[in-house]
C-alpha cells in the first residue's frame, strides 16, 4: 500500500503555540499508548496514523513502555515511519517519547536516574529507527532520585542531539517548578508538561497552570481514559471504578453535549481546548471513525456561560 499524504492536510487543523517556544502543536495530538502494540492489528494502526496526518495531526506521542508488549508501539511506529514517512515527511512530524516507568528487570529499568533515561532514549531511537526525537520526556518524578540528576540527563539528551526539546510528565506544581528551574539553569528550557486532565481528573487544576504559564511552558492534556464515549451511556466497565455514580454523571453530561450537537467525546475535548493555557489535547483512538469524531470537536470550541455552569453542577 503506497501512502500519499493528503495535499490539504493543514487546511482544517488548529495549531497552538507551545508556551513561549517556537513550536506549534496541533490542537489534537495522537497518543500511541494503547492499540498500537504487538497484540493489535498492525495495518489498523497504520491506517489511523495515515488518517491522523491527513487531517493535520503532526504530533505523535509515545513512551518506551507503550504496547503491549513494552516497546512494541515504538517498533510498530518505526515500521510505519520507514514505509510511509520517508524523506522530507519526517520533517513534518513532531515525535515524542518518554522514560520513567518500568521497562526492564533490575535496578536500572525504572524511575528517573541518568542511567535509566539515557539507556531508554538509546533504545527508543533504535526501535523507531530515528536519529532523534523532537521531545524527550521524564515520564514521572522520582522520589528517590534528585531532580537535578533527572534534569541533567534530559539536558544531556538534548545537547547530544538525541532530542530537540525536553519535557516532563505527571509532575505536580511544586515538582514542575523545581524541574523547570533546573532545566533553565542548565540552558535547556522545559518545552512542555504532560499529564491527565479532564472534567473528572482535575488534581492539577489549581497551581500547575500558573507555574507553567509563568515559565513559558506549554501544556498537553490527556483526557478521561475513554470514559466519555457513547458506549458508556449503558454502563461503565467495572475496571473503570465507581461505575454507578460515574455512569450517572456521564448521562447528565451527554444531555448537555446533545444540546451542543456534540458527542460526549467531542464535548470533552472542546471543554479542554476552551482553555487557552492548554496547548494540545492528547487522544487515543481505535479506528478512523473514532478519530473523525474527535476531530469534529474543533468545529465547536465555544461554551456559553450557562453550559459551563451546567457541567460544573453535574460534576459537583
SERO-4910 file (N, C-alpha, C, O; in steps of 0.05 Angstrom, whole numbers):
BEGIN
 pado doro    nc1    nc2    nc3   cac1   cac2   cac3    cc1    cc2    cc3    oc1    oc2    oc3
  Unk    A     17    -24      0      0      0      0     18     25      0     32     30     19
  Unk    A     16     40    -22     32     65    -24     16     88    -10     -7     93    -18
  Unk    A     28    101      9     15    123     23     24    149     11     47    156     10
  Unk    A      4    165      2      9    192     -8     -7    211     10    -32    210      8
  Unk    A      6    227     26     -9    245     44    -27    264     30    -22    272      7
  Unk    A    -49    271     43    -68    290     31    -55    317     27    -42    327     46
  Unk    A    -58    329      4    -46    355     -1    -60    377     15    -48    399     19
  Unk    A    -84    372     26    -98    392     42    -96    387     71   -114    396     87
  Unk    A    -75    373     80    -74    363    108    -72    386    129    -79    381    152
  Unk    A    -64    409    121    -61    431    141    -84    451    140    -83    472    154
  Unk    A   -104    446    124   -125    466    120   -144    469    143   -154    491    148
  Unk    A   -150    448    158   -171    449    178   -161    446    206   -177    450    225
  Unk    A   -136    439    210   -126    436    238   -119    463    250   -108    481    236
  Unk    A   -124    466    275   -116    490    290    -89    484    304    -85    462    315
  Unk    A    -70    502    302    -44    499    314    -40    520    335    -45    544    331
  Unk    A    -30    512    358    -26    529    381      3    531    389     17    511    388
  Unk    A     12    555    397     40    558    405     44    544    432     28    546    450
  Unk    A     67    530    434     74    515    458     89    533    477    114    536    474
  Unk    A     76    544    496     88    562    515    100    586    501     86    599    485
  Unk    A    125    593    507    138    615    494    159    606    474    178    620    467
  Unk    A    156    581    464    175    570    446    167    577    417    148    590    412
  Unk    A    184    567    398    177    570    370    160    547    359    154    547    335
  Unk    A    153    528    376    139    504    367    108    509    367     97    519    387
  Unk    A     95    501    346     66    499    344     57    470    346     68    453    332
  Unk    A     38    464    363     27    437    364     -2    437    353    -16    457    356
  Unk    A    -10    415    341    -38    413    333    -56    413    358    -48    403    379
  Unk    A    -79    424    356    -98    425    378   -104    397    388   -109    393    412
  Unk    A   -103    378    371   -107    350    378    -82    334    369    -74    334    346
  Unk    A    -70    320    389    -47    303    384    -55    274    388    -74    268    402
  Unk    A    -40    255    376    -47    227    377    -28    212    395     -3    212    391
  Unk    A    -39    199    415    -23    181    433    -23    153    422    -44    143    413
  Unk    A      0    140    424      2    111    416      5     94    441     18     73    440
  Unk    A     -8    103    463     -5     88    488    -20     62    489    -14     45    505
  Unk    A    -41     60    472    -56     35    471    -63     30    441    -63     48    425
  Unk    A    -68      4    435    -78     -4    409    -57     -3    387    -64     -6    363
  Unk    A    -31      0    393    -11      1    373     12    -19    379     34    -16    369
  Unk    A      6    -39    396     26    -58    404     25    -84    388     11    -86    368
  Unk    A     40   -104    398     41   -129    384     15   -145    384     10   -162    367
  Unk    A     -2   -139    404    -28   -154    406    -49   -142    387    -71   -153    384
  Unk    A    -42   -119    374    -61   -105    357    -55   -110    328    -33   -119    321
  Unk    A    -74   -104    310    -70   -108    282    -54    -85    270    -63    -62    271
  Unk    A    -31    -91    260    -12    -70    251    -25    -52    230    -22    -28    232
  Unk    A    -38    -63    210    -49    -47    189    -71    -28    199    -75     -6    187
  Unk    A    -85    -36    220   -106    -18    231    -92      7    243   -101     30    238
  Unk    A    -71      3    258    -56     25    269    -43     42    248    -43     67    250
  Unk    A    -33     30    227    -21     44    205    -42     63    191    -36     86    185
  Unk    A    -66     53    187    -87     69    175    -95     93    192   -100    114    182
  Unk    A    -95     88    219   -102    110    237    -81    132    236    -88    156    235
  Unk    A    -55    124    235    -34    144    234    -35    159    207    -31    184    207
  Unk    A    -40    145    185    -44    159    159    -66    179    161    -63    202    152
  Unk    A    -89    171    172   -112    188    172   -108    212    191   -117    234    185
  Unk    A    -93    207    213    -87    230    231    -70    250    216    -76    274    217
  Unk    A    -49    242    203    -32    260    188    -47    274    166    -43    298    161
  Unk    A    -64    260    152    -80    272    130    -98    294    141   -107    311    125
  Unk    A   -104    293    167   -121    314    178   -106    334    196   -118    347    213
  Unk    A    -80    336    192    -65    357    204    -53    350    231    -40    367    244
  Unk    A    -57    325    241    -44    317    266    -15    311    260     -8    291    247
  Unk    A      3    328    270     32    325    265     46    313    289     69    304    287
  Unk    A     33    314    313     47    305    338     38    277    345     14    272    349
  Unk    A     57    258    346     52    231    354     68    225    379     92    228    380
  Unk    A     54    217    400     65    214    427     68    185    435     49    170    435
  Unk    A     93    178    443     98    150    451    113    150    478    118    171    489
  Unk    A    119    126    487    137    122    510    151     95    507    141     78    492
  Unk    A    173     91    521    188     66    518    171     42    525    176     20    515
  Unk    A    152     45    544    137     21    554    110     18    540     95      1    549
  Unk    A    104     34    520     77     31    507     76      6    491     96     -2    478
  Unk    A     53     -7    491     49    -32    476     20    -40    479      2    -26    470
  Unk    A     15    -63    492     35    -83    499     44    -99    474     30    -99    454
  Unk    A     67   -112    476     87   -113    497    102    -87    498    103    -71    478
  Unk    A    115    -82    521    130    -57    524    151    -54    501    165    -72    495
  Unk    A    151    -30    489    169    -24    467    157    -29    440    168    -20    420
  Unk    A    135    -44    439    125    -52    412    111    -29    398    110    -29    373
  Unk    A    100     -9    413     88     14    399    109     29    384    105     38    362
  Unk    A    133     33    397    155     46    383    164     30    359    170     41    338
  Unk    A    166      4    362    175    -13    340    155    -11    316    164     -8    293
  Unk    A    129    -12    322    109    -10    300    109     17    288    107     20    263
  Unk    A    112     38    304    113     65    294    138     68    276    137     81    255
  Unk    A    160     56    285    184     57    268    180     44    241    190     54    221
  Unk    A    166     22    240    160      8    215    143     27    197    148     28    173
  Unk    A    124     41    209    107     59    193    123     82    182    120     90    159
  Unk    A    141     93    199    158    115    190    175    106    166    178    121    147
  Unk    A    187     82    168    205     73    148    190     68    121    201     73    100
  Unk    A    165     58    124    150     52    100    137     76     87    135     79     63
  Unk    A    127     95    104    109    115     94    117    144     98    106    162     85
  Unk    A    137    149    115    144    177    121    174    182    116    188    193    132
  Unk    A    182    174     92    210    177     85    215    205     74    197    221     69
  Unk    A    241    211     71    248    237     60    240    260     78    243    259    102
  Unk    A    230    281     65    223    305     80    198    302     97    193    320    114
  Unk    A    183    281     94    159    278    111    166    276    141    150    284    157
  Unk    A    190    265    147    198    265    176    199    293    187    193    297    210
  Unk    A    206    312    170    208    340    179    181    352    186    180    373    200
  Unk    A    160    340    176    133    350    182    121    337    207     99    345    215
  Unk    A    135    319    219    125    305    243    139    315    268    162    323    268
  Unk    A    124    315    290    135    321    316    131    296    333    108    289    341
  Unk    A    153    282    339    152    256    352    163    258    380    184    269    385
  Unk    A    147    248    400    156    249    428    156    222    440    140    205    432
  Unk    A    175    217    458    175    192    473    184    198    502    192    221    508
  Unk    A    184    178    519    188    182    548    202    159    561    204    137    549
  Unk    A    212    164    585    223    142    601    218    149    630    218    173    638
  Unk    A    214    129    647    209    133    675    192    112    689    192    110    713
  Unk    A    177     97    673    162     74    684    177     48    678    196     48    661
  Unk    A    169     27    691    184      1    690    186     -8    661    166    -10    646
  Unk    A    211    -15    653    216    -23    625    231    -49    623    226    -65    606
  Unk    A    251    -53    641    266    -78    641    273    -86    670    270    -69    688
  Unk    A    282   -110    674    288   -121    700    312   -107    712    329    -96    698
  Unk    A    314   -108    739    337    -98    753    334    -69    762    313    -57    757
  Unk    A    354    -59    776    351    -33    789    353     -9    770    348     14    779
  Unk    A    359    -13    745    362      9    726    340     12    706    341     29    688
  Unk    A    320     -6    708    299     -6    688    275     11    694    254      7    682
  Unk    A    277     29    713    254     44    723    262     71    733    286     76    738
  Unk    A    243     89    737    246    114    750    264    135    735    264    135    711
  Unk    A    278    152    750    289    176    738    319    179    739    329    202    738
  Unk    A    334    157    742    363    160    743    374    167    715    361    163    695
  Unk    A    398    179    715    411    185    689    415    159    673    411    159    649
  Unk    A    422    138    687    426    112    674    400    103    660    402     95    636
  Unk    A    377    105    673    352     96    661    345    113    637    338    103    616
  Unk    A    346    140    640    337    157    619    355    155    594    346    154    572
  Unk    A    381    155    599    400    154    576    397    128    561    397    127    536
  Unk    A    396    106    576    393     80    563    366     77    549    365     67    526
  Unk    A    345     87    561    319     86    549    318    102    523    306     92    503
  Unk    A    330    125    524    330    142    499    344    127    477    335    127    454
  Unk    A    367    115    483    382    100    463    365     78    450    364     75    426
  Unk    A    351     62    467    335     40    457    310     50    442    302     38    422
  Unk    A    298     72    451    275     83    437    282     91    409    267     86    390
  Unk    A    304    105    406    313    114    379    318     90    361    312     90    338
  Unk    A    331     69    373    337     45    357    311     31    348    309     22    325
  Unk    A    291     29    366    266     16    359    251     31    337    239     19    319
  Unk    A    253     58    338    238     74    317    255     80    293    245     90    273
  Unk    A    281     73    294    298     78    270    303    107    266    305    116    243
  Unk    A    305    122    287    308    151    286    335    160    296    347    147    313
  Unk    A    345    182    286    369    195    297    362    212    321    379    216    339
  Unk    A    338    222    322    329    239    344    299    239    346    285    233    327
  Unk    A    289    245    370    261    251    373    258    281    378    278    295    385
  Unk    A    234    292    374    231    320    377    228    328    407    239    349    415
  Unk    A    215    311    423    213    316    451    219    291    466    208    269    460
  Unk    A    236    292    486    241    270    504    231    278    532    240    299    543
  Unk    A    214    262    544    201    268    570    213    251    592    220    228    588
  Unk    A    215    263    616    216    248    640    187    241    647    170    258    651
  Unk    A    181    214    647    153    205    648    139    210    675    115    212    676
  Unk    A    155    211    696    144    217    722    167    225    741    190    217    737
  Unk    A    160    240    762    181    248    781    189    223    797    174    205    803
  Unk    A    215    223    805    226    201    820    231    211    849    248    228    853
  Unk    A    217    200    869    220    210    896    248    203    908    255    215    928
  Unk    A    263    184    896    288    176    907    312    187    892    335    186    902
  Unk    A    308    199    869    330    210    853    329    240    854    307    251    849
  Unk    A    350    254    859    350    283    858    340    293    831    347    283    810
  Unk    A    323    314    833    312    325    808    335    335    790    332    335    766
  Unk    A    357    344    802    379    353    786    391    331    769    398    336    746
  Unk    A    392    307    779    402    285    763    384    279    739    394    275    717
  Unk    A    358    278    744    339    272    722    340    294    701    341    288    677
  Unk    A    340    319    710    340    341    691    367    343    676    368    351    653
  Unk    A    389    337    689    415    337    676    416    316    654    429    319    633
  Unk    A    402    293    659    400    273    638    385    283    614    393    279    591
  Unk    A    362    297    619    347    309    597    364    329    582    364    330    557
  Unk    A    378    346    597    396    366    584    416    353    566    422    362    544
  Unk    A    429    331    576    449    317    560    437    305    535    449    306    514
  Unk    A    413    293    538    400    281    514    395    302    493    398    297    469
  Unk    A    386    326    501    382    348    482    409    357    470    411    360    446
  Unk    A    429    362    487    454    372    477    469    352    459    485    360    442
  Unk    A    464    326    463    477    306    446    462    302    420    471    286    404
  Unk    A    440    316    416    425    315    391    406    292    389    395    286    367
  Unk    A    401    277    411    382    255    411    353    264    414    335    249    409
  Unk    A    350    289    423    323    301    424    327    331    419    348    342    425
  Unk    A    306    344    409    307    373    404    298    389    428    307    411    433
  Unk    A    279    377    444    268    391    467    264    372    490    264    347    486
  Unk    A    262    383    514    258    367    538    230    373    549    220    395    548
  Unk    A    217    352    561    191    355    573    189    339    598    205    321    603
  Unk    A    168    345    613    162    329    638    133    320    638    116    334    627
  Unk    A    128    298    651    101    286    653     94    281    682    111    272    697
  Unk    A     69    286    689     58    278    715     72    291    739     71    280    761
  Unk    A     85    314    735     97    329    757     76    348    768     63    362    752
  Unk    A     72    349    794     53    368    806     66    396    805     88    399    795
  Unk    A     52    416    815     61    443    812     88    448    824    106    460    812
  Unk    A     93    438    849    118    442    862    141    427    848    163    438    845
  Unk    A    135    402    840    155    386    826    162    399    799    185    399    791
  Unk    A    142    408    786    146    421    760    163    446    762    181    450    746
  Unk    A    157    462    782    173    486    786    203    479    791    220    493    780
  Unk    A    208    459    807    236    451    812    249    442    786    272    450    780
  Unk    A    236    425    771    247    414    746    252    436    726    273    437    713
  Unk    A    232    454    723    235    476    704    258    494    711    273    503    694
  Unk    A    261    500    737    284    517    746    311    504    740    329    518    731
  Unk    A    313    478    745    339    465    740    345    465    710    367    471    702
  Unk    A    325    458    693    329    458    665    337    486    655    355    488    638
  Unk    A    324    506    665    330    533    657    359    540    664    373    553    649
  Unk    A    368    532    688    395    538    697    416    523    679    438    532    677
  Unk    A    408    501    668    426    485    651    427    496    622    444    488    606
  Unk    A    408    513    615    407    524    589    390    508    569    391    513    545
  Unk    A    374    489    580    355    474    563    327    478    574    319    462    592
  Unk    A    313    498    565    287    504    576    268    480    573    269    465    554
  Unk    A    250    477    592    229    457    590    208    466    570    197    488    573
  Unk    A    203    450    550    184    458    529    155    454    537    138    471    532
  Unk    A    150    431    551    121    424    554    118    406    578    136    391    586
  Unk    A     94    407    590     86    389    612     62    373    602     44    384    590
  Unk    A     63    347    608     40    329    601     29    315    625     45    305    642
  Unk    A      3    315    628    -10    300    649    -39    296    642    -50    309    624
  Unk    A    -52    278    657    -80    273    652    -96    297    664    -90    306    686
  Unk    A   -115    306    648   -132    328    657   -158    326    642   -158    324    617
  Unk    A   -180    326    656   -206    324    643   -227    334    663   -221    344    685
  Unk    A   -252    333    655   -274    341    673   -273    325    699   -280    335    720
  Unk    A   -265    299    697   -264    282    720   -238    282    735   -237    276    759
  Unk    A   -216    289    721   -189    287    733   -178    315    734   -167    326    715
  Unk    A   -180    328    758   -173    356    760   -154    362    783   -154    384    794
  Unk    A   -138    342    790   -119    346    813    -99    368    807    -89    380    826
  Unk    A    -93    373    782    -72    392    775    -83    418    765    -69    432    750
  Unk    A   -107    425    772   -121    448    761   -113    474    776   -116    495    765
  Unk    A   -105    472    801   -103    496    818    -77    512    813    -79    535    805
  Unk    A    -54    500    818    -29    515    818    -12    510    793      4    527    785
  Unk    A    -15    486    781      2    479    759      0    498    735     21    506    724
  Unk    A    -24    506    726    -26    524    703    -10    550    707      2    560    688
  Unk    A    -11    560    731      4    585    736     34    581    734     48    598    723
  Unk    A     44    559    745     72    553    744     81    551    714    102    562    707
  Unk    A     66    537    698     73    533    670     72    559    655     90    565    639
  Unk    A     50    574    659     48    599    644     70    619    651     81    632    634
  Unk    A     76    621    677     96    640    686    123    633    674    139    651    669
  Unk    A    128    608    670    155    599    659    154    594    629    174    584    618
  Unk    A    132    600    616    131    597    587    132    568    578    142    562    556
  Unk    A    120    550    593    120    522    587     92    514    576     72    522    588
  Unk    A     92    500    554     66    490    543     54    468    559     67    457    577
  Unk    A     29    462    553     14    442    568     -2    424    549    -19    434    534
  Unk    A      3    398    550    -12    379    535    -28    362    554    -16    351    573
  Unk    A    -53    358    550    -71    345    569    -82    319    556    -94    320    535
  Unk    A    -78    297    570    -92    272    562   -118    271    577   -119    277    601
  Unk    A   -139    264    563   -166    266    575   -174    241    590   -157    228    601
  Unk    A   -200    235    590   -211    218    611   -210    188    607   -228    173    614
  Unk    A   -188    178    594   -183    149    591   -207    135    578   -213    112    585
  Unk    A   -220    149    560   -242    136    545   -268    135    560   -287    122    550
  Unk    A   -271    147    584   -296    146    598   -318    161    583   -341    152    582
  Unk    A   -312    183    570   -332    199    557   -336    191    528   -331    206    510
  Unk    A   -346    167    525   -353    157    499   -381    146    500   -391    138    521
  Unk    A   -394    145    476   -422    139    475   -429    112    487   -449    108    500
  Unk    A   -411     92    483   -418     64    492   -421     63    522   -434     45    532
  Unk    A   -409     82    537   -410     81    566   -436     92    577   -441     92    601
  Unk    A   -454    102    559   -480    110    569   -496     86    580   -514     90    596
  Unk    A   -489     62    571   -503     38    580   -490     26    604   -499      5    614
  Unk    A   -469     38    614   -455     27    637   -425     26    632   -416     20    610
  Unk    A   -410     32    653   -381     33    651   -370      6    661   -379     -4    681
  Unk    A   -350     -5    647   -338    -30    656   -327    -27    684   -318     -5    692
  Unk    A   -328    -49    699   -321    -48    727   -292    -38    731   -286    -26    752
  Unk    A   -275    -43    711   -247    -36    714   -243     -5    716   -223      5    725
  Unk    A   -264      9    707   -262     38    708   -266     49    736   -258     71    742
  Unk    A   -278     33    753   -283     41    781   -306     60    784   -313     74    765
  Unk    A   -319     60    807   -341     78    813   -362     78    791   -371     99    783
  Unk    A   -369     55    781   -386     53    757   -413     67    759   -420     81    741
  Unk    A   -427     62    782   -454     73    783   -455    104    784   -469    116    767
  Unk    A   -440    117    802   -441    146    802   -430    159    776   -441    178    766
  Unk    A   -408    147    766   -396    158    742   -415    156    718   -417    174    702
  Unk    A   -429    133    717   -448    129    695   -470    150    697   -480    160    676
  Unk    A   -479    157    721   -499    178    725   -489    204    714   -503    219    700
  Unk    A   -464    211    721   -452    236    712   -451    237    682   -457    257    669
  Unk    A   -443    214    670   -439    213    641   -466    218    626   -467    232    606
  Unk    A   -487    206    637   -513    211    624   -522    240    626   -533    251    607
  Unk    A   -516    253    648   -523    281    651   -506    298    632   -516    317    620
  Unk    A   -480    292    630   -463    307    612   -471    302    583   -469    320    567
  Unk    A   -481    278    577   -489    273    550   -513    290    542   -516    298    519
  Unk    A   -530    296    561   -553    314    555   -543    342    547   -554    354    529
  Unk    A   -522    351    561   -511    377    554   -498    376    527   -500    394    510
  Unk    A   -483    354    521   -470    351    496   -490    350    473   -485    362    452
  Unk    A   -512    336    476   -532    335    455   -543    362    448   -548    368    425
  Unk    A   -547    378    468   -557    406    463   -537    422    448   -544    442    434
  Unk    A   -511    415    450   -490    429    435   -485    416    408   -468    424    393
  Unk    A   -501    395    401   -498    380    377   -470    367    376   -457    366    355
  Unk    A   -461    357    399   -436    343    401   -439    316    414   -458    311    429
  Unk    A   -420    298    408   -418    273    423   -405    279    450   -394    301    454
  Unk    A   -405    259    468   -392    262    493   -362    267    490   -350    285    502
  Unk    A   -350    252    472   -321    255    467   -315    282    456   -295    295    464
  Unk    A   -331    292    438   -327    318    426   -329    340    447   -312    358    448
  Unk    A   -349    339    464   -352    359    485   -329    358    505   -320    379    515
  Unk    A   -320    334    511   -297    331    529   -272    345    519   -259    359    533
  Unk    A   -267    341    493   -244    354    481   -247    384    479   -229    400    484
  Unk    A   -272    392    472   -278    421    470   -274    434    497   -265    457    499
  Unk    A   -283    420    518   -280    431    546   -251    436    552   -244    456    565
  Unk    A   -233    417    544   -205    421    548   -194    445    533   -180    462    543
  Unk    A   -201    446    507   -188    465    489   -200    493    491   -189    512    480
  Unk    A   -222    496    506   -232    523    511   -212    539    528   -212    564    527
  Unk    A   -195    525    543   -175    537    560   -151    543    543   -137    525    534
  Unk    A   -144    568    539   -122    576    521    -95    568    533    -75    569    519
  Unk    A    -94    560    558    -70    550    570    -64    521    562    -41    511    567
  Unk    A    -83    508    550    -79    481    540    -69    482    512    -83    492    494
  Unk    A    -45    473    507    -33    475    480    -46    454    462    -53    460    439
  Unk    A    -50    429    472    -60    408    456    -74    387    473    -67    384    497
  Unk    A    -94    374    462   -108    352    476    -98    326    464    -98    323    439
  Unk    A    -90    308    481    -79    282    472   -100    261    472   -112    255    493
  Unk    A   -104    249    449   -125    228    446   -114    201    440    -91    199    429
  Unk    A   -129    180    445   -122    153    437   -147    141    424   -169    142    436
  Unk    A   -145    131    400   -168    121    386   -162     93    375   -140     84    374
  Unk    A   -184     79    369   -182     51    359   -191     49    329   -189     27    318
  Unk    A   -200     71    317   -209     70    290   -209     97    277   -207    117    291
  Unk    A   -210     98    250   -212    123    236   -237    137    243   -238    162    244
  Unk    A   -259    122    247   -285    134    253   -284    149    280   -294    171    283
  Unk    A   -271    136    300   -268    149    326   -250    174    324   -255    194    337
  Unk    A   -230    172    307   -212    196    303   -228    219    290   -225    242    298
  Unk    A   -245    212    271   -262    233    258   -280    246    278   -284    270    278
  Unk    A   -292    230    296   -309    241    316   -294    260    334   -305    282    341
  Unk    A   -270    253    342   -254    271    359   -247    297    344   -248    318    356
  Unk    A   -239    294    319   -231    318    303   -254    337    300   -249    361    299
  Unk    A   -278    327    300   -302    344    296   -306    363    320   -321    382    318
  Unk    A   -293    356    343   -295    374    366   -285    402    359   -294    422    371
  Unk    A   -267    404    340   -255    430    333   -275    449    320   -270    473    317
  Unk    A   -298    438    312   -319    454    299   -334    471    319   -348    490    311
  Unk    A   -332    464    345   -347    479    365   -332    479    391   -337    461    408
  Unk    A   -315    498    395   -299    500    420   -309    521    439   -298    525    461
  Unk    A   -331    535    431   -341    556    448   -363    546    467   -379    529    459
  Unk    A   -362    555    492   -382    547    512   -396    572    522   -384    592    528
  Unk    A   -423    571    523   -438    592    536   -434    589    566   -429    567    576
  Unk    A   -437    611    581   -433    610    610   -452    591    623   -444    577    642
  Unk    A   -476    590    613   -496    571    626   -488    542    621   -495    525    637
  Unk    A   -475    536    598   -466    509    593   -444    501    613   -444    479    624
  Unk    A   -425    519    617   -404    513    637   -415    510    665   -406    493    680
  Unk    A   -434    526    672   -447    524    698   -461    497    701   -461    485    722
  Unk    A   -475    488    679   -489    463    680   -469    440    683   -475    420    697
  Unk    A   -447    441    669   -426    420    672   -416    419    700   -413    397    712
  Unk    A   -410    442    712   -399    442    739   -420    432    759   -413    419    779
  Unk    A   -445    438    754   -467    428    772   -468    398    771   -471    386    792
  Unk    A   -465    386    748   -465    357    746   -441    345    761   -444    326    776
  Unk    A   -418    357    758   -393    346    769   -392    351    800   -380    335    814
  Unk    A   -406    371    809   -407    376    838   -424    356    853   -427    357    877
***
